């Protein structure tokens, strides 16, 4: 049981970092800074310390890789790839970094 839990924790942390990075790209490149900040805030749901804080403040948390986290993950990927034009923004970021 603890091996399974640790595996989901790793998946949660990795996806949280990926979602955070997508939010940073959307915040600083292109014209979607509000959308990027929104994605950064959503990415915090995947970091375990945030769940502990949420449990203390609100009385509930998003457990493990529950259905809410999976739905939220699908939304983040769909929004970043479809609506957010992530690959175009990554190209903009790479052009800016190459210009340095």
BELZI-V20172 format. One record per backbone hydrogen bond with DSSP energy under -0.5 kcal/mol. NH is the residue of the N-H (numbers start at 1). CO is the residue of the C=O. If there is no record, write none. Layout:
[[NH:CO] [NH:CO]]
This chain:
[[5:1] [6:2] [7:3] [8:4] [9:5] [10:6] [11:7] [12:8] [13:9] [14:10] [15:11] [16:12] [17:13] [18:14] [19:15] [20:16] [21:17] [22:18] [23:19] [24:20] [25:21] [26:22] [27:23] [28:24] [29:25] [32:26] [36:32] [37:33] [38:34] [39:35] [40:36] [41:37] [42:38] [43:39] [44:40] [44:41] [45:42] [46:43] [47:44] [48:46] [50:47] [51:47] [52:48] [53:49] [54:50] [55:51] [56:52] [57:53] [58:54] [59:54] [59:55] [60:54] [63:61] [66:63] [70:66] [71:67] [72:68] [73:69] [74:70] [75:71] [76:72] [77:73] [78:74] [79:75] [80:76] [81:77] [82:78] [83:78] [84:79] [86:80] [89:85] [90:86] [91:87] [92:88] [93:89] [94:90] [95:91] [96:92] [97:93] [98:94] [99:95] [100:96] [100:97]]
